[in-house]
């Protein structure tokens, strides 16, 4: 029987301890947060450039449109 030269994906994933994985995840998250903090203005400018302008600019959202009053006798008591 021939022996494998390379570890399988599952064996490769088990090569790190839980503690090591947690430290790496924390370091990567901190790196991402620091990067975003430094380049936030550029990131916003990019998203504004690629986001299409809305066709209608309402001054305020109409959350509660006016409704016609109910006929007499059908309103709340």
mmCIF file as gemmi writes it, N, C-alpha and C atoms, coordinates in Angstrom:
data_model
loop_
_atom_site.group_PDB
_atom_site.id
_atom_site.type_symbol
_atom_site.label_atom_id
_atom_site.label_alt_id
_atom_site.label_comp_id
_atom_site.label_asym_id
_atom_site.label_entity_id
_atom_site.label_seq_id
_atom_site.pdbx_PDB_ins_code
_atom_site.Cartn_x
_atom_site.Cartn_y
_atom_site.Cartn_z
_atom_site.occupancy
_atom_site.B_iso_or_equiv
_atom_site.pdbx_formal_charge
_atom_site.auth_seq_id
_atom_site.auth_asym_id
_atom_site.pdbx_PDB_model_num
ATOM 1 N N . UNK Axp A 1 ? 0.841 -1.173 0 1 0 ? 1 A 1
ATOM 2 C CA . UNK Axp A 1 ? 0 0 0 1 0 ? 1 A 1
ATOM 3 C C . UNK Axp A 1 ? 0.891 1.242 0 1 0 ? 1 A 1
ATOM 4 N N . UNK Axp A 2 ? 0.604 2.183 -0.9 1 0 ? 2 A 1
ATOM 5 C CA . UNK Axp A 2 ? 1.415 3.391 -1.013 1 0 ? 2 A 1
ATOM 6 C C . UNK Axp A 2 ? 1.021 4.375 0.082 1 0 ? 2 A 1
ATOM 7 N N . UNK Axp A 3 ? 2.007 5.051 0.59 1 0 ? 3 A 1
ATOM 8 C CA . UNK Axp A 3 ? 1.779 6.031 1.643 1 0 ? 3 A 1
ATOM 9 C C . UNK Axp A 3 ? 1.544 7.399 1.018 1 0 ? 3 A 1
ATOM 10 N N . UNK Axp A 4 ? 0.581 8.153 1.559 1 0 ? 4 A 1
ATOM 11 C CA . UNK Axp A 4 ? 0.298 9.492 1.042 1 0 ? 4 A 1
ATOM 12 C C . UNK Axp A 4 ? 1.463 10.424 1.357 1 0 ? 4 A 1
ATOM 13 N N . UNK Axp A 5 ? 1.776 11.302 0.414 1 0 ? 5 A 1
ATOM 14 C CA . UNK Axp A 5 ? 2.832 12.287 0.636 1 0 ? 5 A 1
ATOM 15 C C . UNK Axp A 5 ? 2.311 13.513 1.369 1 0 ? 5 A 1
ATOM 16 N N . UNK Axp A 6 ? 1.066 13.907 1.078 1 0 ? 6 A 1
ATOM 17 C CA . UNK Axp A 6 ? 0.524 15.146 1.616 1 0 ? 6 A 1
ATOM 18 C C . UNK Axp A 6 ? -0.624 14.832 2.565 1 0 ? 6 A 1
ATOM 19 N N . UNK Axp A 7 ? -0.747 15.594 3.651 1 0 ? 7 A 1
ATOM 20 C CA . UNK Axp A 7 ? -1.864 15.356 4.574 1 0 ? 7 A 1
ATOM 21 C C . UNK Axp A 7 ? -3.19 15.754 3.928 1 0 ? 7 A 1
ATOM 22 N N . UNK Axp A 8 ? -4.243 15.104 4.346 1 0 ? 8 A 1
ATOM 23 C CA . UNK Axp A 8 ? -5.569 15.463 3.843 1 0 ? 8 A 1
ATOM 24 C C . UNK Axp A 8 ? -5.977 16.799 4.442 1 0 ? 8 A 1
ATOM 25 N N . UNK Axp A 9 ? -7.058 17.363 3.915 1 0 ? 9 A 1
ATOM 26 C CA . UNK Axp A 9 ? -7.532 18.66 4.419 1 0 ? 9 A 1
ATOM 27 C C . UNK Axp A 9 ? -7.895 18.547 5.892 1 0 ? 9 A 1
ATOM 28 N N . UNK Axp A 10 ? -8.533 17.457 6.28 1 0 ? 10 A 1
ATOM 29 C CA . UNK Axp A 10 ? -8.917 17.275 7.687 1 0 ? 10 A 1
ATOM 30 C C . UNK Axp A 10 ? -7.68 17.172 8.576 1 0 ? 10 A 1
ATOM 31 N N . UNK Axp A 11 ? -6.682 16.45 8.155 1 0 ? 11 A 1
ATOM 32 C CA . UNK Axp A 11 ? -5.454 16.348 8.943 1 0 ? 11 A 1
ATOM 33 C C . UNK Axp A 11 ? -4.76 17.699 9.033 1 0 ? 11 A 1
ATOM 34 N N . UNK Axp A 12 ? -4.799 18.464 7.959 1 0 ? 12 A 1
ATOM 35 C CA . UNK Axp A 12 ? -4.171 19.783 7.955 1 0 ? 12 A 1
ATOM 36 C C . UNK Axp A 12 ? -4.896 20.726 8.917 1 0 ? 12 A 1
ATOM 37 N N . UNK Axp A 13 ? -6.225 20.639 8.951 1 0 ? 13 A 1
ATOM 38 C CA . UNK Axp A 13 ? -6.986 21.498 9.839 1 0 ? 13 A 1
ATOM 39 C C . UNK Axp A 13 ? -6.709 21.166 11.301 1 0 ? 13 A 1
ATOM 40 N N . UNK Axp A 14 ? -6.416 19.94 11.611 1 0 ? 14 A 1
ATOM 41 C CA . UNK Axp A 14 ? -6.17 19.532 12.985 1 0 ? 14 A 1
ATOM 42 C C . UNK Axp A 14 ? -4.75 19.863 13.443 1 0 ? 14 A 1
ATOM 43 N N . UNK Axp A 15 ? -3.941 20.441 12.568 1 0 ? 15 A 1
ATOM 44 C CA . UNK Axp A 15 ? -2.559 20.735 12.912 1 0 ? 15 A 1
ATOM 45 C C . UNK Axp A 15 ? -2.435 21.894 13.902 1 0 ? 15 A 1
ATOM 46 N N . UNK Axp A 16 ? -3.478 22.711 14.073 1 0 ? 16 A 1
ATOM 47 C CA . UNK Axp A 16 ? -3.438 23.835 14.997 1 0 ? 16 A 1
ATOM 48 C C . UNK Axp A 16 ? -4.311 23.542 16.206 1 0 ? 16 A 1
ATOM 49 N N . UNK Axp A 17 ? -3.845 23.982 17.354 1 0 ? 17 A 1
ATOM 50 C CA . UNK Axp A 17 ? -4.644 23.804 18.57 1 0 ? 17 A 1
ATOM 51 C C . UNK Axp A 17 ? -5.774 24.822 18.595 1 0 ? 17 A 1
ATOM 52 N N . UNK Axp A 18 ? -6.752 24.579 19.433 1 0 ? 18 A 1
ATOM 53 C CA . UNK Axp A 18 ? -7.866 25.521 19.58 1 0 ? 18 A 1
ATOM 54 C C . UNK Axp A 18 ? -7.355 26.894 20.019 1 0 ? 18 A 1
ATOM 55 N N . UNK Axp A 19 ? -6.392 26.895 20.935 1 0 ? 19 A 1
ATOM 56 C CA . UNK Axp A 19 ? -5.836 28.153 21.435 1 0 ? 19 A 1
ATOM 57 C C . UNK Axp A 19 ? -5.135 28.922 20.321 1 0 ? 19 A 1
ATOM 58 N N . UNK Axp A 20 ? -4.373 28.196 19.498 1 0 ? 20 A 1
ATOM 59 C CA . UNK Axp A 20 ? -3.663 28.847 18.396 1 0 ? 20 A 1
ATOM 60 C C . UNK Axp A 20 ? -4.638 29.447 17.398 1 0 ? 20 A 1
ATOM 61 N N . UNK Axp A 21 ? -5.701 28.713 17.09 1 0 ? 21 A 1
ATOM 62 C CA . UNK Axp A 21 ? -6.701 29.209 16.154 1 0 ? 21 A 1
ATOM 63 C C . UNK Axp A 21 ? -7.374 30.463 16.71 1 0 ? 21 A 1
ATOM 64 N N . UNK Axp A 22 ? -7.677 30.474 18.007 1 0 ? 22 A 1
ATOM 65 C CA . UNK Axp A 22 ? -8.305 31.64 18.628 1 0 ? 22 A 1
ATOM 66 C C . UNK Axp A 22 ? -7.377 32.852 18.566 1 0 ? 22 A 1
ATOM 67 N N . UNK Axp A 23 ? -6.089 32.647 18.852 1 0 ? 23 A 1
ATOM 68 C CA . UNK Axp A 23 ? -5.135 33.762 18.774 1 0 ? 23 A 1
ATOM 69 C C . UNK Axp A 23 ? -5.012 34.292 17.353 1 0 ? 23 A 1
ATOM 70 N N . UNK Axp A 24 ? -4.966 33.402 16.38 1 0 ? 24 A 1
ATOM 71 C CA . UNK Axp A 24 ? -4.859 33.825 14.98 1 0 ? 24 A 1
ATOM 72 C C . UNK Axp A 24 ? -6.106 34.6 14.562 1 0 ? 24 A 1
ATOM 73 N N . UNK Axp A 25 ? -7.289 34.1 14.946 1 0 ? 25 A 1
ATOM 74 C CA . UNK Axp A 25 ? -8.536 34.794 14.61 1 0 ? 25 A 1
ATOM 75 C C . UNK Axp A 25 ? -8.561 36.182 15.239 1 0 ? 25 A 1
ATOM 76 N N . UNK Axp A 26 ? -8.136 36.292 16.502 1 0 ? 26 A 1
ATOM 77 C CA . UNK Axp A 26 ? -8.091 37.603 17.159 1 0 ? 26 A 1
ATOM 78 C C . UNK Axp A 26 ? -7.129 38.547 16.45 1 0 ? 26 A 1
ATOM 79 N N . UNK Axp A 27 ? -5.972 38.033 16.058 1 0 ? 27 A 1
ATOM 80 C CA . UNK Axp A 27 ? -4.98 38.872 15.384 1 0 ? 27 A 1
ATOM 81 C C . UNK Axp A 27 ? -5.508 39.351 14.03 1 0 ? 27 A 1
ATOM 82 N N . UNK Axp A 28 ? -6.15 38.463 13.282 1 0 ? 28 A 1
ATOM 83 C CA . UNK Axp A 28 ? -6.691 38.851 11.982 1 0 ? 28 A 1
ATOM 84 C C . UNK Axp A 28 ? -7.821 39.876 12.13 1 0 ? 28 A 1
ATOM 85 N N . UNK Axp A 29 ? -8.665 39.694 13.145 1 0 ? 29 A 1
ATOM 86 C CA . UNK Axp A 29 ? -9.752 40.649 13.381 1 0 ? 29 A 1
ATOM 87 C C . UNK Axp A 29 ? -9.183 42.017 13.75 1 0 ? 29 A 1
ATOM 88 N N . UNK Axp A 30 ? -8.165 42.036 14.598 1 0 ? 30 A 1
ATOM 89 C CA . UNK Axp A 30 ? -7.547 43.304 14.979 1 0 ? 30 A 1
ATOM 90 C C . UNK Axp A 30 ? -6.907 43.978 13.773 1 0 ? 30 A 1
ATOM 91 N N . UNK Axp A 31 ? -6.265 43.181 12.926 1 0 ? 31 A 1
ATOM 92 C CA . UNK Axp A 31 ? -5.655 43.719 11.708 1 0 ? 31 A 1
ATOM 93 C C . UNK Axp A 31 ? -6.722 44.344 10.811 1 0 ? 31 A 1
ATOM 94 N N . UNK Axp A 32 ? -7.854 43.652 10.637 1 0 ? 32 A 1
ATOM 95 C CA . UNK Axp A 32 ? -8.934 44.17 9.8 1 0 ? 32 A 1
ATOM 96 C C . UNK Axp A 32 ? -9.509 45.455 10.391 1 0 ? 32 A 1
ATOM 97 N N . UNK Axp A 33 ? -9.708 45.489 11.704 1 0 ? 33 A 1
ATOM 98 C CA . UNK Axp A 33 ? -10.255 46.693 12.339 1 0 ? 33 A 1
ATOM 99 C C . UNK Axp A 33 ? -9.294 47.874 12.236 1 0 ? 33 A 1
ATOM 100 N N . UNK Axp A 34 ? -8.011 47.622 12.447 1 0 ? 34 A 1
ATOM 101 C CA . UNK Axp A 34 ? -7.014 48.689 12.319 1 0 ? 34 A 1
ATOM 102 C C . UNK Axp A 34 ? -6.963 49.217 10.88 1 0 ? 34 A 1
ATOM 103 N N . UNK Axp A 35 ? -7.013 48.306 9.915 1 0 ? 35 A 1
ATOM 104 C CA . UNK Axp A 35 ? -6.986 48.7 8.51 1 0 ? 35 A 1
ATOM 105 C C . UNK Axp A 35 ? -8.195 49.569 8.182 1 0 ? 35 A 1
ATOM 106 N N . UNK Axp A 36 ? -9.374 49.147 8.635 1 0 ? 36 A 1
ATOM 107 C CA . UNK Axp A 36 ? -10.586 49.912 8.369 1 0 ? 36 A 1
ATOM 108 C C . UNK Axp A 36 ? -10.537 51.284 9.032 1 0 ? 36 A 1
ATOM 109 N N . UNK Axp A 37 ? -9.987 51.348 10.247 1 0 ? 37 A 1
ATOM 110 C CA . UNK Axp A 37 ? -9.888 52.623 10.957 1 0 ? 37 A 1
ATOM 111 C C . UNK Axp A 37 ? -8.984 53.594 10.19 1 0 ? 37 A 1
ATOM 112 N N . UNK Axp A 38 ? -7.892 53.092 9.663 1 0 ? 38 A 1
ATOM 113 C CA . UNK Axp A 38 ? -6.94 53.948 8.948 1 0 ? 38 A 1
ATOM 114 C C . UNK Axp A 38 ? -7.49 54.384 7.593 1 0 ? 38 A 1
ATOM 115 N N . UNK Axp A 39 ? -8.185 53.481 6.895 1 0 ? 39 A 1
ATOM 116 C CA . UNK Axp A 39 ? -8.613 53.744 5.518 1 0 ? 39 A 1
ATOM 117 C C . UNK Axp A 39 ? -10.12 53.953 5.386 1 0 ? 39 A 1
ATOM 118 N N . UNK Axp A 40 ? -10.795 54.314 6.467 1 0 ? 40 A 1
ATOM 119 C CA . UNK Axp A 40 ? -12.243 54.435 6.463 1 0 ? 40 A 1
ATOM 120 C C . UNK Axp A 40 ? -12.75 55.432 5.423 1 0 ? 40 A 1
ATOM 121 N N . UNK Axp A 41 ? -12.103 56.566 5.321 1 0 ? 41 A 1
ATOM 122 C CA . UNK Axp A 41 ? -12.526 57.599 4.374 1 0 ? 41 A 1
ATOM 123 C C . UNK Axp A 41 ? -12.437 57.085 2.947 1 0 ? 41 A 1
ATOM 124 N N . UNK Axp A 42 ? -11.364 56.397 2.634 1 0 ? 42 A 1
ATOM 125 C CA . UNK Axp A 42 ? -11.195 55.855 1.288 1 0 ? 42 A 1
ATOM 126 C C . UNK Axp A 42 ? -12.249 54.789 0.989 1 0 ? 42 A 1
ATOM 127 N N . UNK Axp A 43 ? -12.539 53.951 1.967 1 0 ? 43 A 1
ATOM 128 C CA . UNK Axp A 43 ? -13.543 52.895 1.793 1 0 ? 43 A 1
ATOM 129 C C . UNK Axp A 43 ? -14.905 53.528 1.522 1 0 ? 43 A 1
ATOM 130 N N . UNK Axp A 44 ? -15.272 54.545 2.308 1 0 ? 44 A 1
ATOM 131 C CA . UNK Axp A 44 ? -16.557 55.231 2.106 1 0 ? 44 A 1
ATOM 132 C C . UNK Axp A 44 ? -16.613 55.89 0.741 1 0 ? 44 A 1
ATOM 133 N N . UNK Axp A 45 ? -15.519 56.538 0.343 1 0 ? 45 A 1
ATOM 134 C CA . UNK Axp A 45 ? -15.479 57.214 -0.951 1 0 ? 45 A 1
ATOM 135 C C . UNK Axp A 45 ? -15.673 56.202 -2.086 1 0 ? 45 A 1
ATOM 136 N N . UNK Axp A 46 ? -15.073 55.036 -1.957 1 0 ? 46 A 1
ATOM 137 C CA . UNK Axp A 46 ? -15.232 53.999 -2.979 1 0 ? 46 A 1
ATOM 138 C C . UNK Axp A 46 ? -16.687 53.548 -3.076 1 0 ? 46 A 1
ATOM 139 N N . UNK Axp A 47 ? -17.305 53.256 -1.926 1 0 ? 47 A 1
ATOM 140 C CA . UNK Axp A 47 ? -18.688 52.787 -1.948 1 0 ? 47 A 1
ATOM 141 C C . UNK Axp A 47 ? -19.64 53.862 -2.478 1 0 ? 47 A 1
ATOM 142 N N . UNK Axp A 48 ? -19.366 55.115 -2.181 1 0 ? 48 A 1
ATOM 143 C CA . UNK Axp A 48 ? -20.194 56.191 -2.72 1 0 ? 48 A 1
ATOM 144 C C . UNK Axp A 48 ? -20.048 56.292 -4.234 1 0 ? 48 A 1
ATOM 145 N N . UNK Axp A 49 ? -18.843 56.029 -4.726 1 0 ? 49 A 1
ATOM 146 C CA . UNK Axp A 49 ? -18.595 56.116 -6.163 1 0 ? 49 A 1
ATOM 147 C C . UNK Axp A 49 ? -19.284 54.986 -6.927 1 0 ? 49 A 1
ATOM 148 N N . UNK Axp A 50 ? -19.401 53.822 -6.328 1 0 ? 50 A 1
ATOM 149 C CA . UNK Axp A 50 ? -19.981 52.681 -7.048 1 0 ? 50 A 1
ATOM 150 C C . UNK Axp A 50 ? -21.458 52.476 -6.757 1 0 ? 50 A 1
ATOM 151 N N . UNK Axp A 51 ? -22.031 53.243 -5.817 1 0 ? 51 A 1
ATOM 152 C CA . UNK Axp A 51 ? -23.45 53.118 -5.491 1 0 ? 51 A 1
ATOM 153 C C . UNK Axp A 51 ? -24.241 54.074 -6.372 1 0 ? 51 A 1
ATOM 154 N N . UNK Axp A 52 ? -25.236 53.553 -7.109 1 0 ? 52 A 1
ATOM 155 C CA . UNK Axp A 52 ? -26.012 54.454 -7.965 1 0 ? 52 A 1
ATOM 156 C C . UNK Axp A 52 ? -26.858 55.418 -7.13 1 0 ? 52 A 1
ATOM 157 N N . UNK Axp A 53 ? -27.04 56.613 -7.672 1 0 ? 53 A 1
ATOM 158 C CA . UNK Axp A 53 ? -27.856 57.62 -7.003 1 0 ? 53 A 1
ATOM 159 C C . UNK Axp A 53 ? -29.327 57.22 -7.104 1 0 ? 53 A 1
ATOM 160 N N . UNK Axp A 54 ? -30.092 57.388 -6.04 1 0 ? 54 A 1
ATOM 161 C CA . UNK Axp A 54 ? -31.521 57.089 -6.139 1 0 ? 54 A 1
ATOM 162 C C . UNK Axp A 54 ? -32.208 58.075 -7.079 1 0 ? 54 A 1
ATOM 163 N N . UNK Axp A 55 ? -33.26 57.623 -7.744 1 0 ? 55 A 1
ATOM 164 C CA . UNK Axp A 55 ? -33.969 58.479 -8.694 1 0 ? 55 A 1
ATOM 165 C C . UNK Axp A 55 ? -34.812 59.535 -7.984 1 0 ? 55 A 1
ATOM 166 N N . UNK Axp A 56 ? -35.253 59.245 -6.78 1 0 ? 56 A 1
ATOM 167 C CA . UNK Axp A 56 ? -36.127 60.154 -6.055 1 0 ? 56 A 1
ATOM 168 C C . UNK Axp A 56 ? -35.502 60.434 -4.692 1 0 ? 56 A 1
ATOM 169 N N . UNK Axp A 57 ? -35.417 61.704 -4.327 1 0 ? 57 A 1
ATOM 170 C CA . UNK Axp A 57 ? -34.839 62.092 -3.045 1 0 ? 57 A 1
ATOM 171 C C . UNK Axp A 57 ? -35.927 62.675 -2.156 1 0 ? 57 A 1
ATOM 172 N N . UNK Axp A 58 ? -36.695 61.84 -1.486 1 0 ? 58 A 1
ATOM 173 C CA . UNK Axp A 58 ? -37.722 62.417 -0.608 1 0 ? 58 A 1
ATOM 174 C C . UNK Axp A 58 ? -37.068 63.092 0.592 1 0 ? 58 A 1
ATOM 175 N N . UNK Axp A 59 ? -37.59 64.244 1.013 1 0 ? 59 A 1
ATOM 176 C CA . UNK Axp A 59 ? -36.994 64.92 2.16 1 0 ? 59 A 1
ATOM 177 C C . UNK Axp A 59 ? -37.141 64.102 3.441 1 0 ? 59 A 1
ATOM 178 N N . UNK Axp A 60 ? -38.188 63.291 3.492 1 0 ? 60 A 1
ATOM 179 C CA . UNK Axp A 60 ? -38.413 62.466 4.662 1 0 ? 60 A 1
ATOM 180 C C . UNK Axp A 60 ? -39.209 61.245 4.224 1 0 ? 60 A 1
ATOM 181 N N . UNK Axp A 61 ? -38.927 60.113 4.824 1 0 ? 61 A 1
ATOM 182 C CA . UNK Axp A 61 ? -39.691 58.92 4.494 1 0 ? 61 A 1
ATOM 183 C C . UNK Axp A 61 ? -41.133 59.084 4.939 1 0 ? 61 A 1
ATOM 184 N N . UNK Axp A 62 ? -42.04 58.63 4.116 1 0 ? 62 A 1
ATOM 185 C CA . UNK Axp A 62 ? -43.463 58.707 4.431 1 0 ? 62 A 1
ATOM 186 C C . UNK Axp A 62 ? -43.86 57.41 5.133 1 0 ? 62 A 1
ATOM 187 N N . UNK Axp A 63 ? -43.584 57.329 6.427 1 0 ? 63 A 1
ATOM 188 C CA . UNK Axp A 63 ? -43.854 56.107 7.178 1 0 ? 63 A 1
ATOM 189 C C . UNK Axp A 63 ? -45.331 55.922 7.482 1 0 ? 63 A 1
ATOM 190 N N . UNK Axp A 64 ? -46.058 57.009 7.661 1 0 ? 64 A 1
ATOM 191 C CA . UNK Axp A 64 ? -47.474 56.947 8.006 1 0 ? 64 A 1
ATOM 192 C C . UNK Axp A 64 ? -48.262 57.825 7.039 1 0 ? 64 A 1
ATOM 193 N N . UNK Axp A 65 ? -48.546 57.281 5.85 1 0 ? 65 A 1
ATOM 194 C CA . UNK Axp A 65 ? -49.274 58.108 4.879 1 0 ? 65 A 1
ATOM 195 C C . UNK Axp A 65 ? -50.653 58.464 5.418 1 0 ? 65 A 1
ATOM 196 N N . UNK Axp A 66 ? -51.088 59.656 5.046 1 0 ? 66 A 1
ATOM 197 C CA . UNK Axp A 66 ? -52.405 60.107 5.505 1 0 ? 66 A 1
ATOM 198 C C . UNK Axp A 66 ? -53.479 59.24 4.879 1 0 ? 66 A 1
ATOM 199 N N . UNK Axp A 67 ? -54.437 58.842 5.708 1 0 ? 67 A 1
ATOM 200 C CA . UNK Axp A 67 ? -55.553 58.024 5.232 1 0 ? 67 A 1
ATOM 201 C C . UNK Axp A 67 ? -56.81 58.838 5.35 1 0 ? 67 A 1
ATOM 202 N N . UNK Axp A 68 ? -57.777 58.528 4.473 1 0 ? 68 A 1
ATOM 203 C CA . UNK Axp A 68 ? -59.048 59.238 4.565 1 0 ? 68 A 1
ATOM 204 C C . UNK Axp A 68 ? -59.734 58.834 5.85 1 0 ? 68 A 1
ATOM 205 N N . UNK Axp A 69 ? -60.42 59.781 6.493 1 0 ? 69 A 1
ATOM 206 C CA . UNK Axp A 69 ? -61.088 59.453 7.747 1 0 ? 69 A 1
ATOM 207 C C . UNK Axp A 69 ? -62.177 58.402 7.522 1 0 ? 69 A 1
ATOM 208 N N . UNK Axp A 70 ? -62.408 57.589 8.545 1 0 ? 70 A 1
ATOM 209 C CA . UNK Axp A 70 ? -63.442 56.557 8.469 1 0 ? 70 A 1
ATOM 210 C C . UNK Axp A 70 ? -64.815 57.193 8.513 1 0 ? 70 A 1
ATOM 211 N N . UNK Axp A 71 ? -65.798 56.585 7.838 1 0 ? 71 A 1
ATOM 212 C CA . UNK Axp A 71 ? -67.165 57.106 7.904 1 0 ? 71 A 1
ATOM 213 C C . UNK Axp A 71 ? -67.695 57.058 9.335 1 0 ? 71 A 1
ATOM 214 N N . UNK Axp A 72 ? -68.665 57.888 9.631 1 0 ? 72 A 1
ATOM 215 C CA . UNK Axp A 72 ? -69.23 57.955 10.983 1 0 ? 72 A 1
ATOM 216 C C . UNK Axp A 72 ? -69.719 56.591 11.427 1 0 ? 72 A 1
ATOM 217 N N . UNK Axp A 73 ? -69.439 56.251 12.669 1 0 ? 73 A 1
ATOM 218 C CA . UNK Axp A 73 ? -69.878 54.986 13.227 1 0 ? 73 A 1
ATOM 219 C C . UNK Axp A 73 ? -68.897 53.853 13.022 1 0 ? 73 A 1
ATOM 220 N N . UNK Axp A 74 ? -67.843 54.027 12.22 1 0 ? 74 A 1
ATOM 221 C CA . UNK Axp A 74 ? -66.878 52.963 12.005 1 0 ? 74 A 1
ATOM 222 C C . UNK Axp A 74 ? -65.527 53.243 12.654 1 0 ? 74 A 1
ATOM 223 N N . UNK Axp A 75 ? -65.416 54.349 13.319 1 0 ? 75 A 1
ATOM 224 C CA . UNK Axp A 75 ? -64.16 54.714 13.976 1 0 ? 75 A 1
ATOM 225 C C . UNK Axp A 75 ? -64.008 53.999 15.291 1 0 ? 75 A 1
ATOM 226 N N . UNK Axp A 76 ? -62.91 54.238 15.932 1 0 ? 76 A 1
ATOM 227 C CA . UNK Axp A 76 ? -62.658 53.657 17.242 1 0 ? 76 A 1
ATOM 228 C C . UNK Axp A 76 ? -63.446 54.4 18.291 1 0 ? 76 A 1
ATOM 229 N N . UNK Axp A 77 ? -63.813 53.682 19.331 1 0 ? 77 A 1
ATOM 230 C CA . UNK Axp A 77 ? -64.6 54.29 20.416 1 0 ? 77 A 1
ATOM 231 C C . UNK Axp A 77 ? -63.717 54.994 21.402 1 0 ? 77 A 1
